[in-house]
Amino acid sequence: MFFCKKSGQLLAACVSRVQITGMTDPATHHSADYRLTSAPLSHRDGVLRADDFDDLYFSTDDGLGEARHVFLDGNDLAGRIAAAPQFTIAETGFGTGLNFLAVMALLESSKLEHSQAGCQIDYISFESRPLPAVVMAQSHQAFPDLARHSDDLIAALPPQWPGLHRRDFLHGRLRLHLIYGDANDAVAKADFAADAWFLDGFTPAKNPQLWNQDLLTAIGRLTRAGGSFATFTVASAVRQRLAEAGFELEKRPGFGRKRDMLVGRMRTGILTPQPAAQNRDIAIIGGGIAGASVAAGLVARGITPHIIDARDRLAGGASGNRLALQSPRLSVDHNVASRMSADCLSFAARCSDAALAVVADRVISLDWPDREAVRQAKFRTQFWPDDLMQFVDAKAASSEAGIDLSLGGVVHHWGRVIDPICLTKHLAKGAETHFGFSVVGMRRDDGKYHLIADDGRQLTCDQLVVAAGADLGVLHRMLAIQGIAIDVTSGQVSHVPETAALAGLRAGISFGGYLTPAQDGFHELGATFDREGNIEILASAHLHNKQLLPHGLGDSLPDPASYGARVSRRASTADRNPVCGKINDDLFILGALGARGLTLAPLLGDMLAAEILGTPVTLTRDIRRGLDPYRFRLRASRL
Ligand code: SAM
């Protein structure tokens, strides 16, 4: 079928989605504790020891030798990664990261031996009690050969809050998905197909929670047919449970003083196809932060996508403000949307750092009486990781901000004030761009999409990603995607000339609206929220933005007549959560990011790229359901 704006013909999109749950948890959780626990530590024979489990992080004989013998050789890793374009390792217990470093060293050396691009590894590790960076670094000192890799890991360590933390190593050939929280909970909510498991929790007698039947059954469920595991323990109860989980077992000689170790192969397992061939054309409609983020994920996985945009540059729409904030949107019940925003911030801040797009490295959310204060007062009765939100009074808030603030609030140390255009360009590197390409028609035949521009240009692709920001609705009609209602609003940001009173500002401040430090003579003060989607610049909008500010701050600003401005349109859904996922095997969508695209898009784009290419998507199942493009339709059909 074919669509043309003028003729109104439609292209059919095959829809086959079946699952959905809501994003909100009705529980109030007022005195909830969202922190991770820390391990009580000491040393025995120079090796790190968890006192409560009375067990060591690795062998006193030779930890690296043990990691290589038990986990790498136990899974026949060297041979298997030599033959595979992509390989997924999953691990229970990241600990000091020594197994991970051993894999990094193996992968790097395997590249040296082969001239071709080599294997890419997704390394998914579950850890409930992440070690402090300094402790981790100290425990690596025993292995000087790994010094460079250790430095890379330590530099990339994520903040210590629960959830997914995505990081890249070896120029993207090694993708770490570090999942903080109890493995029992996290594995149950995961959906991926591992080629090999490193079962490395403390010894089963001392840490039975990591070896129970439910967890091992879930591990079996997440193992590809023919996939493997290796572990140091041969405890009979563990053997029985792993056999019950579907593995064929084999004892092998253990390491050092240990006589035996255990390996296994999944007899049946999930018949998930191996990631498909990389020689395909993928087009992304939209050159804003969403499209660029998907592009970055595809480029890292070996594809050169085509970004097409009606405008003449990247970030020409809502992603193109001079400055913007990256900050989390947390809720008292730390619901699915709240957890998603924490996962996304961990990755987005890291991307901004790598892009050199950072103007200020913290965001302070003020206890502004009419807005944030009620929610933040509840947060103050709860326990949150300092990395995610640190509660401060007015004095401490002022010292974090660099200017006098009359209100306390919450400091987000992983919040950022960024140059969004710089971040978008960084993420789009490696993609081919087609500007001034306004899509007016589409044709689908021979299993390909043919996109037609208003100037007659054509582009053909095997798969299509719609990441068109506020133009999402138009493209939905073109592609006959139904059941995703997109609201478009517009927002005016004021460009406020630098003033002496704000000269010291070195943080982003949010208070319902937001204010940035000055860059090139102007602060960014935002923003209006116009449901009509008007795009003309209004003097009344400057006044609105100024009035959003806490009084002391607003009073020190110059007359709005001196402000510059930018207006852009944003798309959102009824539940204010994005859409990210598959419409059919060849059509994908990332959008409705509202005013939070710069925080949410980098990770969601990376995950969408993983979904398109069949590599692991490690957002929890409930987060993925909350992003499902068809959640509204499926909710309605349940009523
Ligand atoms: N693989 C690690 C390395 O290379 O250093 C060593 C792992 S250490 C022996 C065991 C790890 O399992 C510890 O870091 C511990 O915090 C973690 N762990 C224990 N129980 C856990 C649970 N229920 N969920 C997630 N991780 C757990």
Residues whose N, C-alpha, C, O or C-beta is under 5 A from the ligand:
A	BS01	SAM	L56 Y57 T92 G93 F94 G95 T96 G97 L98 N99 F100 F126 E127 S128 R129 G181 D182 A183 N184 D200 G201 F202 Q209 L210
